C-alpha cells in the first residue's frame, strides 16, 4: 500500500543531518505499518518495542538515559544487536513512556548514526506534559489516505497517476470517471484498513463494519484524555462536529446536556487527539494566515470522510443515487473532502474567510497559499449560480489574484472573471500553477 510519506521516510533514512523521527497522527492511520513495511526494508534488522504493550520495558528508561546504557538494556531484552547503520530501532506507542521520549534527545546527541523511529497515538497529550527535546527530533505527520493514495490502494494505478496530474492536462471524459470514483471514496474514506477491506470485498457493508470498529477504538481512548472530560460529552461533541462540518461551530450547540465551557474543553481535546481539525476564520490581507486566525470564529472538519459519514449515519443507498457530489449529504461530505485533502497534502492548519457586515455578509470556504499567493477556494454545486462572495474577495483583496471553484464538473477557466473551475477530486492541487503557465 503506497503512501506519499514513503518518500519522506526515504529522505530521512538517507539524510546527513538526520535526527530521531517521530511519526505523529491519530490512531489507525497507518503509522506502525509505514515503519514496519517501508522503513525496515532498508535495514538488515529491526528492533521494535511496543511501549504500550510492554509496560515492563518502561523501567529501562527510568534511572539512566545514557543512550549506551539504554541500548545495552534493549539488546538484552530483545536478544538482538542494535548496530548503527544496520539496525532500525522502532519505539512504537512511545506516548505510553514519557521517559522514552526524553531519551530521544540523548540518542541524537551521542549516537547520531543510529536510525531511531518513534510513533504513537495520543502523542500530543504526552508531549504537553514533558520537556520536549526541541531541535533534536524530526516529525512526520501522517493522515488518512488521500484520494490518490486510495486509488493506488484499491489497485488502480493509472487512475491514481491521472488524479495527480493537473486537470488542465486531463481529457474531460477521464475527469468525469475520476469524479465517479470519488463518490465511492466519500463512503469508504481513507483509513487504511477500510481501503484494504474495500479492495478485497468491494463491499460497503464490510467497510462500514470496520469504520464502526475504528470509531469504537477512538471512544475507548476517551478515558485516556487528560485533563478528563465526561466521556458522554466527548462522544456527543464528536457526533455534533461530524454533523456540522461546513458550519461555524458554536459550543453550546454541540451538546445540550453540558455547558458551553465543557463542550469547548471536549472540542479542544478531540483536536489534540487529531480526531477533529479546527478551521479558523482569518483576514486574507497578508501572510501568514495564522497571524490573524480568529479564536472565536471557526469551523471544523473530521479526521476522515468515511468516519464522518459513519458517525452521521448518512443514508448511503439514497445518497449514492445523487449525480452531483455536492448534493450528497447537503454538500457536507464535499467540504470535508476538501479539508482533508488540503491538510494531508499541504499543512496541518487550514483557514477560511468570513465577513459579517450589515446587509452584506460573505464567506469563502477555504484559503490556500500557493507560492506566496492567497487563493480563495469555493466548494460549489455547479459552474453557474452566484459566486458573490468570491467576486467580492477578488475585488477587495488584490493579493488574491484568482479564485478557484471546486465542483462536480471538468476543468474550465474564465480568465475575464479571474476564476478557475476544477473537478472536486483535484482539491489538493487547487491554486497550483498550470503546467502551461510557465
Number of C-alpha atoms within 10 A of each C-alpha: 16 15 21 14 16 15 12 11 19 13 12 19 19 9 10 10 8 19 26 22 21 24 23 21 24 23 23 17 21 19 25 19 13 19 22 14 12 18 20 17 12 15 13 11 16 20 18 17 20 17 19 17 11 11 12 9 18 15 13 18 21 14 8 13 19 13 19 14 13 17 18 14 16 21 14 10 12 12 10 14 16 20 15 14 13 16 20 26 23 24 23 23 21 24 22 21 19 19 20 22 24 17 18 24 21 18 24 20 12 12 16 16 17 20 25 24 24 27 23 24 23 24 24 18 17 19 15 10 10 12 12 16 15 8 8 16 20 14 14 16 14 19 28 25 26 24 26 25 24 28 24 20 21 17 13 13 15 10 17 19 13 17 22 15 13 17 24 16 13 14 12 15 9 15 25 16 11 21 23 16 14 22 20 14 19 23 24 31 27 27 25 22 16 24 25 18 19 20 16 11 12 14 12 16 12 15 24 20 13 19 24 14 12 18 17 11 13 18 16 11 15 20 13 12 17 12 10 13 17 13 16 15 21 24 16 18 24 22 18 19 26 26 22 19 22 21 14 16 19 17 21 15 16 25 21 13 13 18 14 16 11 19 25 17 17 28 25 15 22 23 18 17 23 22 21 21 24 20 25 24 28 24 19 24 14 16 14 14 21 16 10 15 20 14 9 11 16 21 21 24 29 26 27 26 28 25 26 27 24 22 18 15 10 16 12 14 8 10 17 15 10 13 13 18 26 21 16 21 18 12 17 23 27 29 22 23 26 24 29 27 23 21 18 18 14 14 12 16 15 25 25 24 23 20 14 9 8 6 6 8 11 15 17 22 24 23 24 24 19 14 9 11 15 24 22 28 25 23 23 23 20 15 17 7 8 10 13 13 20 22 15 13 21 20 13 11 14 12 17 20 15 22 23 23 28 27 25 26 20 21 22 15 14 9 9 6 11 14 19 19 25 27 21 28 29 23 23 23 21 28 23 13 12 13 11 7 5 5
